Amino acid sequence: MILDLKRLFVTENVSLPISCSLGLSDIEFSGEFPLKQPVNICGHVKSRAGLVILELKISYCYTAACDRCAKDCSEERSFDF
């Protein structure tokens, strides 16, 4: 994803929404492929008082085998940046 931030540096009090979905199912971690569903990213970039601020929320479902029973376990996770 490429963001055109020129407008934010030139104009005061402008906000640029961000929304995308990344398919990362081919990423391997410890011999597993834990991101079977797309990773969702939403947020915005805003300019205020000469500063450009990025606020994001990243959410995904992490799937891995249980260490005790070896069944697949899934957990929804999200992080704010």
Backbone as CSV, one residue per row, in Angstrom:
resi,resn,N_x,N_y,N_z,CA_x,CA_y,CA_z,C_x,C_y,C_z
1,MET,0.842,-1.166,0.000,0.000,0.000,0.000,0.895,1.239,0.000
2,ILE,0.587,2.171,-0.874,1.326,3.421,-0.966,0.371,4.562,-0.631
3,LEU,0.781,5.421,0.291,-0.029,6.567,0.692,0.583,7.842,0.135
4,ASP,-0.223,8.688,-0.476,0.231,9.983,-0.960,0.030,11.000,0.166
5,LEU,1.098,11.353,0.866,1.027,12.221,2.036,1.263,13.690,1.709
6,LYS,1.485,14.026,0.452,1.797,15.406,0.071,0.730,16.385,0.567
7,ARG,-0.531,16.048,0.397,-1.632,16.922,0.805,-1.610,17.188,2.315
8,LEU,-1.186,16.186,3.088,-1.136,16.340,4.543,-0.061,17.314,4.991
9,PHE,1.045,17.379,4.273,2.127,18.287,4.642,1.865,19.717,4.164
10,VAL,0.989,19.875,3.182,0.710,21.192,2.620,-0.499,21.846,3.284
11,THR,-1.493,21.052,3.686,-2.746,21.572,4.212,-2.900,21.195,5.685
12,GLU,-3.433,22.104,6.465,-3.657,21.885,7.894,-5.015,21.217,8.129
13,ASN,-5.124,20.386,9.159,-6.361,19.708,9.566,-6.979,18.856,8.457
14,VAL,-6.167,18.031,7.831,-6.619,17.113,6.786,-6.441,15.697,7.306
15,SER,-7.369,14.815,6.944,-7.289,13.416,7.358,-7.386,12.516,6.135
16,LEU,-6.578,11.478,6.099,-6.570,10.516,5.004,-6.911,9.144,5.581
17,PRO,-8.064,8.577,5.202,-8.438,7.262,5.745,-7.589,6.142,5.148
18,ILE,-7.380,5.112,5.945,-6.617,3.942,5.518,-7.465,2.708,5.775
19,SER,-7.579,1.866,4.783,-8.298,0.607,4.933,-7.745,-0.383,3.914
20,CYS,-7.198,-1.477,4.410,-6.721,-2.499,3.475,-6.732,-3.865,4.151
21,SER,-6.633,-4.856,3.337,-6.632,-6.233,3.790,-5.451,-6.929,3.104
22,LEU,-4.582,-7.546,3.892,-3.399,-8.201,3.350,-3.512,-9.712,3.498
23,GLY,-3.342,-10.410,2.418,-3.314,-11.867,2.454,-1.903,-12.341,2.745
24,LEU,-1.666,-12.792,3.956,-0.329,-13.233,4.365,-0.301,-14.727,4.672
25,SER,-1.160,-15.479,4.025,-1.262,-16.916,4.302,-0.027,-17.699,3.857
26,ASP,0.834,-17.105,3.039,2.040,-17.803,2.586,3.261,-17.510,3.461
27,ILE,3.077,-16.760,4.560,4.166,-16.459,5.483,4.332,-17.615,6.462
28,GLU,5.549,-18.160,6.534,5.834,-19.296,7.416,6.463,-18.807,8.721
29,PHE,6.004,-19.363,9.832,6.544,-19.040,11.150,6.672,-20.341,11.935
30,SER,7.886,-20.726,12.276,8.170,-21.965,13.014,7.574,-23.197,12.329
31,GLY,7.671,-23.237,11.018,7.178,-24.385,10.266,5.674,-24.402,10.051
32,GLU,4.974,-23.383,10.490,3.517,-23.282,10.361,3.158,-22.066,9.501
33,PHE,1.917,-22.029,9.052,1.375,-20.890,8.326,0.198,-20.359,9.142
34,PRO,0.468,-19.517,10.156,-0.548,-19.155,11.147,-1.588,-18.125,10.707
35,LEU,-1.365,-17.426,9.609,-2.295,-16.377,9.185,-3.125,-16.869,8.001
36,LYS,-4.104,-17.691,8.291,-4.936,-18.298,7.248,-5.953,-17.312,6.678
37,GLN,-6.338,-16.310,7.451,-7.283,-15.284,7.006,-6.521,-13.977,6.789
38,PRO,-7.069,-13.072,6.002,-6.384,-11.801,5.746,-6.196,-10.962,7.014
39,VAL,-5.124,-10.201,7.031,-4.845,-9.247,8.100,-5.513,-7.933,7.701
40,ASN,-6.365,-7.392,8.575,-7.099,-6.161,8.277,-6.428,-4.974,8.949
41,ILE,-6.262,-3.913,8.178,-5.646,-2.686,8.670,-6.603,-1.536,8.393
42,CYS,-6.928,-0.769,9.432,-7.777,0.408,9.234,-7.274,1.520,10.152
43,GLY,-7.535,2.735,9.754,-7.096,3.880,10.538,-7.083,5.129,9.700
44,HIS,-6.234,6.070,10.078,-6.124,7.311,9.325,-4.802,8.012,9.627
45,VAL,-4.433,8.878,8.692,-3.290,9.764,8.854,-3.877,11.161,8.889
46,LYS,-3.468,11.962,9.869,-4.012,13.312,9.955,-2.899,14.312,10.218
47,SER,-3.143,15.534,9.763,-2.188,16.605,10.026,-2.840,17.598,10.972
48,ARG,-2.058,17.997,11.965,-2.556,18.962,12.944,-1.364,19.685,13.551
49,ALA,-1.418,20.982,13.551,-0.381,21.827,14.161,1.014,21.519,13.626
50,GLY,1.119,21.266,12.319,2.413,21.007,11.708,2.934,19.594,11.884
51,LEU,2.154,18.718,12.503,2.545,17.324,12.696,1.664,16.419,11.852
52,VAL,2.233,15.334,11.389,1.462,14.309,10.690,1.436,13.087,11.591
53,ILE,0.226,12.627,11.936,0.035,11.550,12.902,-0.629,10.359,12.224
54,LEU,-0.086,9.177,12.446,-0.622,7.936,11.906,-1.253,7.148,13.042
55,GLU,-2.521,6.771,12.899,-3.211,5.922,13.866,-3.771,4.720,13.123
56,LEU,-3.404,3.525,13.585,-3.816,2.289,12.924,-4.357,1.275,13.919
57,LYS,-5.250,0.443,13.425,-5.686,-0.739,14.159,-5.463,-1.931,13.235
58,ILE,-4.697,-2.886,13.704,-4.401,-4.089,12.933,-5.056,-5.260,13.630
59,SER,-5.862,-6.010,12.894,-6.533,-7.169,13.481,-6.337,-8.391,12.576
60,TYR,-6.210,-9.540,13.231,-5.977,-10.778,12.492,-6.372,-11.972,13.350
61,CYS,-6.471,-13.119,12.710,-6.750,-14.371,13.395,-5.495,-15.239,13.300
62,TYR,-4.949,-15.596,14.453,-3.728,-16.400,14.521,-4.126,-17.850,14.796
63,THR,-3.700,-18.755,13.935,-4.022,-20.176,14.075,-2.741,-20.981,14.229
64,ALA,-2.711,-21.832,15.243,-1.545,-22.682,15.477,-1.995,-23.960,16.177
65,ALA,-1.150,-24.960,16.115,-1.456,-26.235,16.779,-1.245,-26.098,18.281
66,CYS,-2.149,-26.675,19.053,-2.037,-26.694,20.508,-0.837,-27.570,20.898
67,ASP,-0.055,-27.104,21.860,1.119,-27.867,22.291,0.757,-29.154,23.029
68,ARG,-0.450,-29.225,23.588,-0.857,-30.423,24.331,-1.588,-31.437,23.466
69,CYS,-2.601,-30.973,22.702,-3.444,-31.932,21.970,-3.212,-31.919,20.456
70,ALA,-2.438,-30.991,19.936,-2.090,-30.863,18.520,-3.264,-30.442,17.626
71,LYS,-4.407,-30.071,18.222,-5.520,-29.546,17.428,-5.251,-28.086,17.096
72,ASP,-5.797,-27.641,15.955,-5.661,-26.239,15.585,-6.466,-25.356,16.531
73,CYS,-5.829,-24.322,17.032,-6.480,-23.327,17.888,-6.357,-21.972,17.205
74,SER,-7.424,-21.203,17.252,-7.419,-19.874,16.642,-7.698,-18.821,17.699
75,GLU,-7.074,-17.670,17.515,-7.288,-16.564,18.438,-7.311,-15.260,17.644
76,GLU,-8.354,-14.469,17.868,-8.446,-13.143,17.260,-7.565,-12.194,18.058
77,ARG,-6.757,-11.419,17.349,-5.885,-10.439,17.995,-6.006,-9.109,17.288
78,SER,-5.813,-8.040,18.035,-5.791,-6.712,17.418,-4.867,-5.808,18.222
79,PHE,-4.257,-4.887,17.508,-3.306,-3.949,18.101,-3.571,-2.563,17.570
80,ASP,-3.473,-1.581,18.452,-3.595,-0.178,18.070,-2.204,0.436,18.046
81,PHE,-1.932,1.175,16.978,-0.651,1.867,16.851,-0.913,3.338,16.640
